Amino acid sequence: MSTQLKIAVSKADHSLGPDKAPALLVESGDFQCPHCRAAFPIVKKLQKALGDNLRFVFRNFPLAEVHPDATRAAQFAEAAGLQGKFWEMHDIIFENQENIDEDSLLGYAQKLGLDMKALKHALDDPKTAEKVEKDFEGGVRSGVNGTPTFFINGFRYDGDWSYPNLVKVLEKVVEMEGK
């Protein structure tokens, strides 16, 4: 039996693609995880290949004991999201994963043109840390125990997430949902 996503996708989630897309791909990810870094271009390629047939959601699942900078990186992404730049920060962090210390993250925020005073306020606001923690707890409730963990239309996908395999699975989902 497949594990189900326990927390439904909502407006609180960061998502790309139409709300009514036939395929919903949810990733529980860690900004410092090398496997999530490897999945990053695969997801980009899936988005391009499937277009409006795919909605992608990223949820924070920082494995803080293994990746000491992951939680802070997630908080920076959430803080950037308050200025409408979550995805830009998401991408720049994964593109520069080897440099995600506090100073580097501040540099990325400046590069993205974020209001630094508002960013600092958001980083100091407990709600930002709570959003990351809420994503993490939802992942735990859904059976996430490593990153990346993918869910397709609410069910955990435990198969090979290489592009050729994942695109076939998602295309099949799109085909089945279209009937």
URMOUR-V407249 format. One record per residue. N is the residue number from 1. RES is the residue in one letter. SS is DSSP state (a for helix, b for strand, c for the rest). PSI is psi in degrees with one decimal (* if undefined). OMEGA is omega in degrees with one decimal (NA if undefined). Layout:
<<N | RES | SS | PSI | OMEGA> <N | RES | SS | PSI | OMEGA>>
This chain:
<<1 | M | c | 136.9 | -176.7> <2 | S | c | 148.0 | 178.2> <3 | T | c | 135.9 | -179.4> <4 | Q | b | 152.7 | 173.7> <5 | L | c | 120.6 | -174.9> <6 | K | c | -27.0 | 179.3> <7 | I | c | 113.8 | -178.2> <8 | A | c | 148.3 | 175.5> <9 | V | c | 135.6 | -177.4> <10 | S | c | -177.2 | 178.5> <11 | K | c | -18.5 | 178.5> <12 | A | c | -17.0 | -179.9> <13 | D | c | 153.7 | 172.2> <14 | H | b | 120.1 | -178.5> <15 | S | b | 153.1 | 175.2> <16 | L | b | 136.8 | -179.0> <17 | G | c | 163.7 | -176.8> <18 | P | c | 141.3 | 177.4> <19 | D | c | -34.5 | -175.7> <20 | K | c | 17.2 | 178.8> <21 | A | c | 142.2 | -179.0> <22 | P | c | -24.6 | 179.0> <23 | A | b | 127.3 | 177.8> <24 | L | b | 117.9 | 179.3> <25 | L | b | 116.7 | 178.6> <26 | V | b | 127.8 | 176.4> <27 | E | b | 127.3 | 166.6> <28 | S | b | 115.1 | -172.0> <29 | G | b | 162.2 | -178.0> <30 | D | c | 123.6 | -175.8> <31 | F | c | -16.0 | -179.5> <32 | Q | c | -1.8 | -177.4> <33 | C | c | 125.4 | 179.5> <34 | P | a | -28.2 | 177.9> <35 | H | a | -35.9 | 175.7> <36 | C | a | -35.9 | 176.1> <37 | R | a | -40.4 | 178.0> <38 | A | a | -32.7 | -179.6> <39 | A | a | -25.0 | -175.9> <40 | F | a | -53.9 | 179.7> <41 | P | a | -25.4 | 177.8> <42 | I | a | -45.5 | 179.2> <43 | V | a | -41.9 | 178.2> <44 | K | a | -43.7 | -179.7> <45 | K | a | -38.7 | 177.3> <46 | L | a | -42.3 | 179.5> <47 | Q | a | -42.0 | 179.7> <48 | K | a | -44.4 | -177.1> <49 | A | a | -38.3 | -173.9> <50 | L | a | -16.7 | 176.4> <51 | G | a | -129.2 | -176.5> <52 | D | a | -3.0 | 177.0> <53 | N | a | -3.1 | -176.9> <54 | L | b | 132.9 | 168.6> <55 | R | b | 126.7 | -178.8> <56 | F | b | 131.9 | 178.8> <57 | V | b | 133.6 | 175.2> <58 | F | b | 127.6 | 175.2> <59 | R | b | 140.0 | -178.1> <60 | N | b | 132.1 | 174.3> <61 | F | c | 66.0 | -176.7> <62 | P | c | 124.0 | 177.0> <63 | L | c | 77.8 | -168.5> <64 | A | c | -31.0 | -179.0> <65 | E | c | -31.5 | -179.1> <66 | V | c | -34.2 | -175.5> <67 | H | c | 89.3 | -173.4> <68 | P | c | -22.0 | -179.9> <69 | D | c | -4.0 | -173.2> <70 | A | a | -42.4 | -177.9> <71 | T | a | -44.5 | 180.0> <72 | R | a | -39.1 | 177.2> <73 | A | a | -41.6 | 178.1> <74 | A | a | -40.0 | 178.2> <75 | Q | a | -38.0 | 176.4> <76 | F | a | -42.6 | 179.2> <77 | A | a | -42.8 | 178.4> <78 | E | a | -42.5 | 178.6> <79 | A | a | -40.3 | 176.5> <80 | A | a | -36.0 | 178.7> <81 | G | a | -31.3 | 177.4> <82 | L | c | -17.9 | 176.0> <83 | Q | c | 15.6 | 177.8> <84 | G | c | 21.2 | -176.2> <85 | K | c | 31.1 | 179.4> <86 | F | a | -50.0 | -174.1> <87 | W | a | -35.0 | 177.2> <88 | E | a | -41.6 | 178.5> <89 | M | a | -41.6 | 175.7> <90 | H | a | -50.5 | -176.4> <91 | D | a | -45.5 | -176.6> <92 | I | a | -33.0 | 176.8> <93 | I | a | -48.1 | -179.9> <94 | F | a | -35.4 | 179.2> <95 | E | a | -21.0 | -177.2> <96 | N | c | 36.9 | -171.3> <97 | Q | c | -27.7 | -179.5> <98 | E | c | -11.3 | -179.7> <99 | N | c | 80.4 | 178.7> <100 | I | c | 33.7 | 170.9> <101 | D | c | 170.4 | -176.4> <102 | E | a | -47.1 | -178.6> <103 | D | a | -42.1 | 178.5> <104 | S | a | -43.3 | 179.7> <105 | L | a | -40.3 | 176.5> <106 | L | a | -39.0 | 177.4> <107 | G | a | -40.2 | 178.3> <108 | Y | a | -39.6 | 178.8> <109 | A | a | -42.3 | 177.7> <110 | Q | a | -42.6 | 179.4> <111 | K | a | -33.8 | 179.6> <112 | L | c | -2.0 | 178.4> <113 | G | c | 25.8 | -179.9> <114 | L | c | 150.2 | 173.1> <115 | D | c | 108.9 | -171.6> <116 | M | a | -32.2 | 178.1> <117 | K | a | -44.6 | 178.4> <118 | A | a | -37.2 | 178.1> <119 | L | a | -48.0 | -179.9> <120 | K | a | -41.8 | 177.8> <121 | H | a | -44.7 | -179.8> <122 | A | a | -38.7 | 179.5> <123 | L | a | -30.6 | 178.3> <124 | D | a | -17.1 | -178.2> <125 | D | c | 124.3 | -180.0> <126 | P | a | -23.5 | -179.9> <127 | K | a | -31.2 | 179.8> <128 | T | a | -47.7 | 177.1> <129 | A | a | -36.1 | 179.7> <130 | E | a | -37.7 | 178.8> <131 | K | a | -43.5 | 178.4> <132 | V | a | -44.4 | -179.9> <133 | E | a | -39.5 | 179.4> <134 | K | a | -42.9 | 175.5> <135 | D | a | -46.5 | -178.1> <136 | F | a | -48.5 | -179.6> <137 | E | a | -38.7 | 176.5> <138 | G | a | -37.9 | 176.1> <139 | G | a | -45.0 | 178.5> <140 | V | a | -46.2 | 179.1> <141 | R | a | -28.2 | -179.3> <142 | S | c | 3.4 | 177.2> <143 | G | c | 13.4 | 177.7> <144 | V | c | 129.3 | 177.6> <145 | N | c | 9.4 | 176.8> <146 | G | c | 170.1 | -178.6> <147 | T | c | 147.4 | -6.9> <148 | P | c | 149.8 | 169.4> <149 | T | b | 128.7 | -179.1> <150 | F | b | 144.6 | 172.4> <151 | F | b | 133.6 | 177.5> <152 | I | b | 118.7 | -178.0> <153 | N | c | 42.0 | 172.9> <154 | G | c | -6.4 | -178.5> <155 | F | b | 137.4 | -179.2> <156 | R | b | 134.5 | 177.5> <157 | Y | b | 112.3 | -178.2> <158 | D | c | 7.2 | -179.3> <159 | G | c | -175.4 | 178.0> <160 | D | c | 123.6 | -178.5> <161 | W | c | 23.3 | 171.8> <162 | S | c | 156.3 | -176.2> <163 | Y | a | -51.0 | -176.3> <164 | P | a | -38.3 | -179.4> <165 | N | a | -46.5 | -176.7> <166 | L | a | -38.5 | 179.3> <167 | V | a | -37.6 | 177.5> <168 | K | a | -45.0 | -179.8> <169 | V | a | -47.0 | -178.5> <170 | L | a | -38.0 | 176.9> <171 | E | a | -37.8 | 178.3> <172 | K | a | -39.5 | 177.9> <173 | V | a | -45.4 | 179.3> <174 | V | a | -43.8 | 179.2> <175 | E | a | -45.7 | -178.4> <176 | M | a | -39.2 | -179.2> <177 | E | a | -25.0 | -179.5> <178 | G | c | -9.4 | -178.0> <179 | K | c | * | NA>>
